[in-house]
Amino acid sequence: MQLNENPTTHCLKVLKVFDQVNNSLVIKFKKTVHLKKKRLDDLICCDFCIPCGEVGKSTLWTTYGLSQIGGSICINFKRGCGSSLAVFVNGEKQANINEGSSFSATFTHLDSIEVQCNGKSSQNNHCYGDFKLMLHFHQNDNCNLNSIKDIKSTTCHLSDCHGNLVSLNDDCSITCKELTYPEDRVTVPVINQLGKTVFLQRVDLLKQGFICIQFINHNGQTCLKCIIPFYEVDSVVLCAPQGTEINCTITDVDCKAHVIPSVYNDTHCIEAVIILSICQSISSVADVCIELKGTICRPREDLNNEDLNHVWCQ
């Protein structure tokens, strides 16, 4: 490598840090959580064709794997064997329907719906019709989360909008951005550690994201999951003159959730108090040009084989 003996001046663009501060932010908020199980609805529509004069009953619908299920039924008897159609709900006879008539009723508890085609006919040996069933039920689980006494513990973590666990390195973890336009930053006087008055700029920052709270019963089961959005605006004072940009990095997050009884004395509601602690590093930066004096390096000439042999022999 060969150096030029005459140094020259070079301009380099580098990122200058004007100021940097590390601090923490604590966000406290509440969320009302309903412990009632969500009701599910389902509509079943079907045509039926059953033989006439059968001794046994024909099942149109029966429950399987569900409890606490109710609903409304409507059975339309189109044509049959010259007699009525018997309707049984939960094993008990509810009505006899004539041809061209229908039966409708609502039941708080349903186990089965059955029909029996009465009579015999030489022209027709089946009963035809249709039925509609609107079901209302709750999904089965073993949690039995009915009051605050059924909750043993809670967990809280940073998440996306779907409740999936995220880390601070994920793009969708926490938004931290400046709300103030650079030209609108307010300059305030501050006394530094040396007792001198310096003028710094106030910057407003938005923190925004999602947390997920999980409620665990005494059997260690996660019975309920709540996804809660949060946002907070805080202000920091640092040297951030016009032309600088604000870099905000979240370095650590701690989330805690506590449950307390509802203030409205509703046993099916609880209050979740969330304490979210955020550690952040905030800096003001800008591109600046600096001058450096230096010499230009040029590649040297390659050594030939004779030079190499001479070096090895020495």
C-alpha positions as a Markdown table, in Angstrom:
| # | Residue | x | y | z |
|---|---|---|---|---|
| 1 | Met | 0.0 | 0.0 | 0.0 |
| 2 | Gln | 1.3 | 3.4 | -1.0 |
| 3 | Leu | 0.4 | 6.7 | 0.6 |
| 4 | Asn | 0.1 | 10.1 | -1.1 |
| 5 | Glu | 2.5 | 12.4 | 0.7 |
| 6 | Asn | 0.2 | 15.5 | 0.4 |
| 7 | Pro | -2.8 | 15.1 | 2.8 |
| 8 | Thr | -6.2 | 16.4 | 1.5 |
| 9 | Thr | -9.4 | 17.5 | 3.2 |
| 10 | His | -12.4 | 15.1 | 3.0 |
| 11 | Cys | -16.1 | 15.7 | 3.9 |
| 12 | Leu | -18.1 | 12.9 | 5.5 |
| 13 | Lys | -21.8 | 12.7 | 6.4 |
| 14 | Val | -22.3 | 11.1 | 9.8 |
| 15 | Leu | -25.1 | 10.8 | 12.2 |
| 16 | Lys | -24.7 | 13.1 | 15.2 |
| 17 | Val | -26.4 | 12.5 | 18.5 |
| 18 | Phe | -27.4 | 15.8 | 20.0 |
| 19 | Asp | -28.9 | 14.5 | 23.2 |
| 20 | Gln | -30.0 | 11.2 | 24.7 |
| 21 | Val | -32.0 | 10.3 | 27.8 |
| 22 | Asn | -33.1 | 7.0 | 29.3 |
| 23 | Asn | -36.3 | 7.0 | 31.4 |
| 24 | Ser | -39.3 | 4.9 | 32.4 |
| 25 | Leu | -43.0 | 5.4 | 31.9 |
| 26 | Val | -45.8 | 3.8 | 34.0 |
| 27 | Ile | -49.3 | 3.5 | 32.4 |
| 28 | Lys | -52.2 | 2.6 | 34.7 |
| 29 | Phe | -55.7 | 1.8 | 33.4 |
| 30 | Lys | -58.7 | -0.4 | 34.2 |
| 31 | Lys | -60.8 | -2.8 | 32.2 |
| 32 | Thr | -64.2 | -4.2 | 33.0 |
| 33 | Val | -64.3 | -7.9 | 32.3 |
| 34 | His | -67.6 | -9.8 | 31.9 |
| 35 | Leu | -67.4 | -13.4 | 33.1 |
| 36 | Lys | -70.7 | -14.5 | 31.5 |
| 37 | Lys | -70.1 | -17.1 | 28.8 |
| 38 | Lys | -70.8 | -15.9 | 25.3 |
| 39 | Arg | -74.0 | -17.3 | 23.9 |
| 40 | Leu | -73.8 | -19.0 | 20.5 |
| 41 | Asp | -76.6 | -19.4 | 18.0 |
| 42 | Asp | -77.1 | -21.9 | 15.3 |
| 43 | Leu | -80.0 | -22.4 | 12.8 |
| 44 | Ile | -80.8 | -25.9 | 11.5 |
| 45 | Cys | -83.2 | -26.4 | 8.6 |
| 46 | Cys | -84.1 | -29.9 | 7.2 |
| 47 | Asp | -86.7 | -31.8 | 5.3 |
| 48 | Phe | -88.0 | -35.1 | 6.6 |
| 49 | Cys | -89.6 | -38.2 | 5.1 |
| 50 | Ile | -90.5 | -41.0 | 7.6 |
| 51 | Pro | -92.6 | -44.2 | 7.1 |
| 52 | Cys | -96.2 | -44.4 | 8.2 |
| 53 | Gly | -97.4 | -46.6 | 11.0 |
| 54 | Glu | -94.0 | -47.2 | 12.6 |
| 55 | Val | -94.1 | -48.3 | 16.2 |
| 56 | Gly | -90.9 | -46.4 | 17.1 |
| 57 | Lys | -90.2 | -42.7 | 16.9 |
| 58 | Ser | -88.0 | -41.1 | 14.3 |
| 59 | Thr | -85.3 | -38.7 | 15.6 |
| 60 | Leu | -85.0 | -35.3 | 13.8 |
| 61 | Trp | -82.4 | -33.9 | 16.1 |
| 62 | Thr | -80.5 | -34.8 | 19.3 |
| 63 | Thr | -77.8 | -33.1 | 21.3 |
| 64 | Tyr | -74.3 | -34.4 | 21.6 |
| 65 | Gly | -71.5 | -33.0 | 23.7 |
| 66 | Leu | -73.4 | -29.8 | 24.6 |
| 67 | Ser | -75.2 | -28.8 | 27.8 |
| 68 | Gln | -77.4 | -25.9 | 28.7 |
| 69 | Ile | -78.9 | -25.8 | 25.2 |
| 70 | Gly | -82.3 | -24.3 | 24.4 |
| 71 | Gly | -84.0 | -23.1 | 21.3 |
| 72 | Ser | -87.1 | -22.6 | 19.2 |
| 73 | Ile | -88.6 | -25.3 | 16.9 |
| 74 | Cys | -91.0 | -25.1 | 14.0 |
| 75 | Ile | -92.3 | -28.4 | 12.4 |
| 76 | Asn | -94.3 | -28.1 | 9.2 |
| 77 | Phe | -96.4 | -31.2 | 8.3 |
| 78 | Lys | -97.0 | -31.1 | 4.6 |
| 79 | Arg | -98.7 | -34.5 | 3.8 |
| 80 | Gly | -98.9 | -37.9 | 5.3 |
| 81 | Cys | -101.0 | -41.1 | 5.6 |
| 82 | Gly | -104.4 | -39.6 | 6.4 |
| 83 | Ser | -103.7 | -39.2 | 10.1 |
| 84 | Ser | -101.7 | -36.9 | 12.4 |
| 85 | Leu | -98.0 | -36.4 | 13.1 |
| 86 | Ala | -97.0 | -36.7 | 16.7 |
| 87 | Val | -94.2 | -34.4 | 18.0 |
| 88 | Phe | -92.0 | -35.4 | 21.0 |
| 89 | Val | -89.5 | -33.0 | 22.7 |
| 90 | Asn | -87.1 | -34.5 | 25.3 |
| 91 | Gly | -89.0 | -37.7 | 25.1 |
| 92 | Glu | -92.4 | -36.2 | 26.0 |
| 93 | Lys | -95.3 | -35.8 | 23.6 |
| 94 | Gln | -96.0 | -32.1 | 22.8 |
| 95 | Ala | -98.6 | -32.1 | 20.0 |
| 96 | Asn | -100.4 | -33.9 | 17.2 |
| 97 | Ile | -100.2 | -32.0 | 13.9 |
| 98 | Asn | -102.7 | -32.5 | 11.1 |
| 99 | Glu | -101.7 | -32.4 | 7.4 |
| 100 | Gly | -101.1 | -28.8 | 6.3 |
| 101 | Ser | -100.5 | -27.6 | 9.8 |
| 102 | Ser | -97.4 | -26.7 | 11.8 |
| 103 | Phe | -96.1 | -26.7 | 15.4 |
| 104 | Ser | -93.9 | -24.0 | 16.9 |
| 105 | Ala | -92.6 | -23.7 | 20.5 |
| 106 | Thr | -89.6 | -22.5 | 22.5 |
| 107 | Phe | -87.8 | -24.6 | 25.1 |
| 108 | Thr | -85.2 | -23.5 | 27.6 |
| 109 | His | -83.7 | -27.0 | 27.5 |
| 110 | Leu | -83.4 | -29.3 | 24.6 |
| 111 | Asp | -82.2 | -32.9 | 24.4 |
| 112 | Ser | -84.0 | -34.4 | 21.4 |
| 113 | Ile | -86.8 | -33.8 | 18.9 |
| 114 | Glu | -88.7 | -36.8 | 17.5 |
| 115 | Val | -91.8 | -37.4 | 15.4 |
| 116 | Gln | -94.1 | -40.4 | 14.8 |
| 117 | Cys | -96.2 | -40.7 | 11.6 |
| 118 | Asn | -99.6 | -42.2 | 12.4 |
| 119 | Gly | -102.0 | -43.9 | 10.1 |
| 120 | Lys | -101.8 | -46.0 | 6.9 |
| 121 | Ser | -102.7 | -45.2 | 3.4 |
| 122 | Ser | -102.6 | -47.2 | 0.1 |
| 123 | Gln | -101.8 | -44.0 | -1.8 |
| 124 | Asn | -99.0 | -42.7 | 0.4 |
| 125 | Asn | -96.8 | -44.6 | 2.8 |
| 126 | His | -94.6 | -41.8 | 4.1 |
| 127 | Cys | -95.0 | -38.5 | 6.0 |
| 128 | Tyr | -93.4 | -35.4 | 4.5 |
| 129 | Gly | -92.5 | -32.1 | 6.0 |
| 130 | Asp | -89.7 | -29.8 | 7.2 |
| 131 | Phe | -88.5 | -28.5 | 10.4 |
| 132 | Lys | -86.5 | -25.4 | 11.6 |
| 133 | Leu | -84.5 | -25.3 | 14.8 |
| 134 | Met | -82.9 | -22.2 | 16.2 |
| 135 | Leu | -80.4 | -23.2 | 18.9 |
| 136 | His | -79.0 | -21.1 | 21.7 |
| 137 | Phe | -76.2 | -22.6 | 23.7 |
| 138 | His | -72.9 | -21.9 | 25.5 |
| 139 | Gln | -69.6 | -23.6 | 24.6 |
| 140 | Asn | -68.6 | -26.4 | 26.9 |
| 141 | Asp | -65.6 | -25.9 | 29.1 |
| 142 | Asn | -64.4 | -27.0 | 32.6 |
| 143 | Cys | -63.5 | -23.6 | 33.8 |
| 144 | Asn | -66.7 | -22.5 | 35.6 |
| 145 | Leu | -65.4 | -19.0 | 35.8 |
| 146 | Asn | -68.5 | -17.4 | 37.5 |
| 147 | Ser | -67.0 | -14.9 | 40.0 |
| 148 | Ile | -63.7 | -13.4 | 41.2 |
| 149 | Lys | -63.3 | -16.3 | 43.7 |
| 150 | Asp | -62.8 | -18.7 | 40.7 |
| 151 | Ile | -59.7 | -16.7 | 39.5 |
| 152 | Lys | -56.5 | -17.9 | 41.1 |
| 153 | Ser | -54.0 | -15.7 | 39.1 |
| 154 | Thr | -53.6 | -13.6 | 36.0 |
| 155 | Thr | -50.8 | -13.2 | 33.5 |
| 156 | Cys | -50.2 | -10.1 | 31.3 |
| 157 | His | -47.9 | -9.8 | 28.3 |
| 158 | Leu | -47.3 | -7.6 | 25.3 |
| 159 | Ser | -49.3 | -8.8 | 22.3 |
| 160 | Asp | -50.6 | -7.9 | 18.8 |
| 161 | Cys | -54.2 | -7.1 | 18.1 |
| 162 | His | -55.1 | -10.9 | 18.1 |
| 163 | Gly | -53.5 | -11.6 | 21.5 |
| 164 | Asn | -50.4 | -13.3 | 20.1 |
| 165 | Leu | -47.2 | -12.9 | 22.2 |
| 166 | Val | -44.8 | -10.4 | 20.6 |
| 167 | Ser | -41.3 | -9.3 | 21.5 |
| 168 | Leu | -39.8 | -5.8 | 21.6 |
| 169 | Asn | -38.0 | -6.7 | 18.3 |
| 170 | Asp | -41.2 | -7.2 | 16.4 |
| 171 | Asp | -42.5 | -4.3 | 14.3 |
| 172 | Cys | -46.0 | -4.6 | 15.8 |
| 173 | Ser | -45.0 | -4.5 | 19.5 |
| 174 | Ile | -45.2 | -0.9 | 20.7 |
| 175 | Thr | -45.5 | 2.3 | 18.6 |
| 176 | Cys | -43.3 | 5.1 | 19.9 |
| 177 | Lys | -43.4 | 8.2 | 17.8 |
| 178 | Glu | -43.2 | 12.0 | 18.1 |
| 179 | Leu | -46.5 | 13.9 | 18.0 |
| 180 | Thr | -44.8 | 17.3 | 17.8 |
| 181 | Tyr | -43.7 | 18.8 | 14.5 |
| 182 | Pro | -39.9 | 19.6 | 14.7 |
| 183 | Glu | -40.6 | 23.3 | 14.0 |
| 184 | Asp | -43.3 | 23.4 | 16.8 |
| 185 | Arg | -41.1 | 22.1 | 19.6 |
| 186 | Val | -41.3 | 24.4 | 22.6 |
| 187 | Thr | -38.0 | 25.7 | 24.0 |
| 188 | Val | -37.8 | 25.7 | 27.8 |
| 189 | Pro | -35.0 | 26.9 | 30.2 |
| 190 | Val | -33.5 | 24.1 | 32.3 |
| 191 | Ile | -30.7 | 24.3 | 35.0 |
| 192 | Asn | -28.1 | 21.7 | 34.3 |
| 193 | Gln | -25.9 | 19.8 | 36.8 |
| 194 | Leu | -23.4 | 22.6 | 36.8 |
| 195 | Gly | -26.0 | 25.1 | 37.8 |
| 196 | Lys | -26.1 | 26.8 | 34.5 |
| 197 | Thr | -29.2 | 27.6 | 32.5 |
| 198 | Val | -29.5 | 25.8 | 29.2 |
| 199 | Phe | -32.4 | 25.9 | 26.7 |
| 200 | Leu | -33.8 | 22.6 | 25.6 |
| 201 | Gln | -36.8 | 21.4 | 23.6 |
| 202 | Arg | -39.9 | 19.7 | 24.8 |
| 203 | Val | -40.9 | 16.6 | 22.8 |
| 204 | Asp | -44.3 | 14.8 | 23.0 |
| 205 | Leu | -44.2 | 11.1 | 22.4 |
| 206 | Leu | -47.0 | 8.6 | 21.8 |
| 207 | Lys | -46.8 | 5.1 | 23.1 |
| 208 | Gln | -49.4 | 2.7 | 21.6 |
| 209 | Gly | -49.9 | -1.1 | 21.5 |
| 210 | Phe | -51.8 | -4.1 | 22.8 |
| 211 | Ile | -51.6 | -6.2 | 25.9 |
| 212 | Cys | -53.2 | -9.6 | 26.6 |
| 213 | Ile | -54.5 | -10.6 | 30.0 |
| 214 | Gln | -55.1 | -14.3 | 30.8 |
| 215 | Phe | -57.3 | -15.4 | 33.8 |
| 216 | Ile | -56.3 | -18.7 | 35.3 |
| 217 | Asn | -58.6 | -20.8 | 37.6 |
| 218 | His | -57.6 | -22.9 | 40.6 |
| 219 | Asn | -56.9 | -25.9 | 38.3 |
| 220 | Gly | -54.3 | -24.0 | 36.3 |
| 221 | Gln | -56.5 | -23.6 | 33.3 |
| 222 | Thr | -56.6 | -20.5 | 31.2 |
| 223 | Cys | -60.3 | -19.7 | 31.2 |
| 224 | Leu | -60.5 | -16.2 | 29.7 |
| 225 | Lys | -58.3 | -14.0 | 27.6 |
| 226 | Cys | -58.8 | -10.3 | 27.1 |
| 227 | Ile | -57.0 | -8.2 | 24.5 |
| 228 | Ile | -56.7 | -4.6 | 25.6 |
| 229 | Pro | -55.4 | -1.6 | 23.5 |
| 230 | Phe | -53.4 | 1.0 | 25.3 |
| 231 | Tyr | -52.0 | 4.5 | 24.5 |
| 232 | Glu | -50.3 | 7.2 | 26.5 |
| 233 | Val | -48.6 | 10.5 | 25.6 |
| 234 | Asp | -45.6 | 11.7 | 27.7 |
| 235 | Ser | -43.1 | 14.6 | 27.3 |
| 236 | Val | -39.4 | 14.6 | 27.5 |
| 237 | Val | -37.0 | 17.6 | 27.5 |
| 238 | Leu | -33.8 | 17.3 | 25.5 |
| 239 | Cys | -31.6 | 19.1 | 23.1 |
| 240 | Ala | -33.6 | 18.8 | 19.9 |
| 241 | Pro | -33.2 | 21.9 | 17.7 |
| 242 | Gln | -35.0 | 22.2 | 14.4 |
| 243 | Gly | -33.6 | 19.8 | 11.9 |
| 244 | Thr | -33.1 | 16.9 | 14.3 |
| 245 | Glu | -35.1 | 13.7 | 14.4 |
| 246 | Ile | -36.3 | 11.8 | 17.5 |
| 247 | Asn | -35.4 | 8.2 | 17.8 |
| 248 | Cys | -37.4 | 6.3 | 20.4 |
| 249 | Thr | -36.4 | 2.7 | 21.4 |
| 250 | Ile | -38.4 | 0.6 | 23.9 |
| 251 | Thr | -35.8 | -1.4 | 25.9 |
| 252 | Asp | -38.0 | -3.2 | 28.4 |
| 253 | Val | -41.7 | -3.8 | 29.3 |
| 254 | Asp | -43.3 | -5.2 | 32.4 |
| 255 | Cys | -47.0 | -5.8 | 32.7 |
| 256 | Lys | -49.0 | -6.7 | 35.8 |
| 257 | Ala | -52.7 | -7.2 | 36.2 |
| 258 | His | -54.8 | -7.4 | 39.3 |
| 259 | Val | -58.5 | -8.3 | 39.6 |
| 260 | Ile | -60.9 | -6.6 | 42.0 |
| 261 | Pro | -64.7 | -7.0 | 42.5 |
| 262 | Ser | -66.9 | -4.8 | 40.3 |
| 263 | Val | -67.8 | -1.5 | 41.9 |
| 264 | Tyr | -71.4 | -2.1 | 40.7 |
| 265 | Asn | -71.8 | -5.3 | 42.8 |
| 266 | Asp | -72.2 | -7.4 | 39.7 |
| 267 | Thr | -70.9 | -10.9 | 40.4 |
| 268 | His | -70.6 | -11.5 | 36.7 |
| 269 | Cys | -68.2 | -8.6 | 36.2 |
| 270 | Ile | -64.7 | -7.9 | 37.5 |
| 271 | Glu | -62.4 | -5.0 | 37.3 |
| 272 | Ala | -58.9 | -5.6 | 35.9 |
| 273 | Val | -56.3 | -3.0 | 37.0 |
| 274 | Ile | -53.3 | -3.0 | 34.7 |
| 275 | Ile | -49.9 | -1.5 | 35.5 |
| 276 | Leu | -47.7 | -1.3 | 32.4 |
| 277 | Ser | -44.0 | -0.2 | 33.0 |
| 278 | Ile | -42.1 | 0.9 | 29.9 |
| 279 | Cys | -38.3 | 1.6 | 29.8 |
| 280 | Gln | -37.3 | 3.7 | 26.9 |
| 281 | Ser | -34.2 | 5.3 | 25.3 |
| 282 | Ile | -34.9 | 8.6 | 23.5 |
| 283 | Ser | -32.3 | 10.5 | 21.4 |
| 284 | Ser | -32.2 | 13.5 | 19.0 |
| 285 | Val | -30.1 | 12.9 | 15.9 |
| 286 | Ala | -29.3 | 14.6 | 12.6 |
| 287 | Asp | -27.0 | 14.1 | 9.7 |
| 288 | Val | -24.0 | 16.5 | 9.8 |
| 289 | Cys | -20.9 | 16.9 | 7.6 |
| 290 | Ile | -17.4 | 16.7 | 9.2 |
| 291 | Glu | -14.0 | 17.5 | 7.6 |
| 292 | Leu | -11.1 | 15.1 | 7.9 |
| 293 | Lys | -7.6 | 15.5 | 6.6 |
| 294 | Gly | -5.9 | 12.4 | 5.3 |
| 295 | Thr | -3.9 | 10.9 | 2.5 |
| 296 | Ile | -5.2 | 8.7 | -0.3 |
| 297 | Cys | -4.1 | 5.1 | -0.2 |
| 298 | Arg | -3.2 | 3.4 | -3.4 |
| 299 | Pro | -2.6 | -0.3 | -4.1 |
| 300 | Arg | 1.1 | -1.3 | -4.2 |
| 301 | Glu | 2.6 | -3.3 | -6.9 |
| 302 | Asp | 2.3 | -7.1 | -6.6 |
| 303 | Leu | 5.5 | -9.0 | -5.7 |
| 304 | Asn | 7.0 | -11.3 | -8.3 |
| 305 | Asn | 8.3 | -14.8 | -7.6 |
| 306 | Glu | 11.9 | -13.7 | -7.5 |
| 307 | Asp | 11.1 | -11.2 | -4.7 |
| 308 | Leu | 9.2 | -13.9 | -2.8 |
| 309 | Asn | 12.1 | -16.4 | -3.1 |
| 310 | His | 14.5 | -13.7 | -1.9 |
| 311 | Val | 12.4 | -13.1 | 1.2 |
| 312 | Trp | 12.0 | -16.8 | 2.0 |
| 313 | Cys | 15.8 | -17.4 | 1.6 |
| 314 | Gln | 16.5 | -14.7 | 4.2 |
